[in-house]
Amino acid sequence: MKRVISLFSAAILGGLTVVFISNKVAEPQPKKIVEKAIQSQNTLARFTNVINSIPATDFTIAAEKTVNSVVHVKTVYAASNMQYFDPFDFFFGQGGGYQQPMPAMASGSGVIISADGYIVTNNHVIADAEKISITLNNNKTYRAELIGTDPTTDIALLKINGADFSYVPYGNSDDVKIGEWVLAVGNPFNLTSTVTAGIVSAKGRDINILNDSKGNTAIESFIQTDAAVNPGNSGGALVNTDGKLVGINTAIKSNTGSFTGYSFAVPVNIVRKVVDDLLEYGTVQRGYIGVSIRNIDSEFAAEKNINTTEGVYISDILETGAAYEAGLKKGDVITKIGNTKVNNVPELQEQVGSFRPGDEILVTVDRNGEEVEYPVTLRNKNGNTKLYKREFTELNATLGGEFVPATQEEKKKLRITNGLKVKTVTSGKLRSAGIKEGFIIIKIDKTPIDTYDQMARILENKKGGVLIEGIYQNGMKAYYGFGL
């Protein structure tokens, strides 16, 4: 009986112990500990929410805005007059073996920039084409009119008839930042409406790909991206994530001819200026400062005792140019155009290239460690501020040269009262006639000239022979003749 009572008592005591322990565990923790636990949970929740609140880049809106505004540009070129031998026709055909070649064809891309059908593309896409056709994303085809070209920037302007076309609005390439997402839209390998994405890898790139047979200075200040661009993308759109045009895809850097990591686009600010000039004047109005410039590296800075490697060094200055008149000097380092910093030659050319002759720009230079600002009124390559129509520039191309007024020192030295100096000679009438650089034209068809405008008025509608009288820097007089 005692044993039963003992076992029963032990069971009761064990049960009470379990209840006691359970109650202790279930009791609320001290307030401080509870607050700490809640605080810890809230901290983790906030941390997770912060990460999740960063939106992923959405390309769909930009793609939708642009894909219907990027067109397929198809060109047809004249066939060669030469016949070619076809061995398959010789052995298995009619036995003649000679076939007339078919007209050559090529293709690229273009971007509609206005509702009334103006289209921007690359000059190399349509150069020398006999026929240009445009195919929209909806497969409608139009015959295109060539409005104008600018080989120095590789930009061409086309026009198709119609209204209410979907177009890509201009962005601002100065605002484009390295690391920013961009889309390349075009027609690589004849695959229409292709969209690729990448980031801006660099700005102000000069890859030495542009040249102009007329001797004009090319402007290369490309936006470099890693968006995939291939043959056929030339002339297509580079747009930001808002669907605004920031560049025209132009070139790739590749050993194979296909994309291997880098592509290059003409900044839209250059494109916009070229388009405006072509529409208003029929030719591009290029403004010049009148300096010879070069990049600066550590070795050159040490050699010239320059305290900076940022900016563009003025290695020479034209005495009849805008910079000389404004007060700039040889040895100055140009650091800014307006409010925009320039660290190399392409960036400087890009900024100046967005202005016309007659425009005043603010040029900041580093002179012996001190920043100085100069207002500079840009001039054209003939040394004045006039804006010339296409007819004048075509005359310039026909002659094949650049002209500047003879300086007072030159006139005094050579004992002449007037004269227009041939600054450079390219392919054209001057070179064919034998005229060399530095020759000062005194008279054309016995009429004294002192300016490019005077020469242009004489030659503008001239048909037949032209007689030029002038003098070289060594005092030797010369006479030349050519036909127009």
Secondary structure, DSSP 8 states (H G I E B T S, - for coil): -HHHHHHHHHHHHHHHHHHHHHHHHHS---HHHHHHHHHHHHHHHHHHHHHHTS-----HHHHHHHTTTEEEEEEEE---SS-EE-HHHHHHSSS--EE----EEEEEEEEE-STT-EEEEEHHHHTT-SEEEEE-TTS-EEE-EEEEEETTTTEEEEE-S-SS-----B--GGG--TT-EEEEEE-GGG--SEEEEEEEEEEEE--S----TT-------EEEE-S---TT-TT-EEEETTS-EEEEEEEE--SSSS-SS-EEEEEHHHHHHHHHHHHHHSS----B--EEEEE--HHHHHHTT-S-SSSEEEEEE-TTSHHHHHT--TT-EEEEETTEE--SHHHHHHHHTTS-TT-EEEEEEEETTEEEEEEEE-B-TTSS-----HHHHHHHHHHTEEEEE--HHHHHHHT-S--EEEEEE-TTHHHHHT--TT-EEEEETTEE--SHHHHHHHHTT--SEEEEEEE-TTS-EEEEEEE-
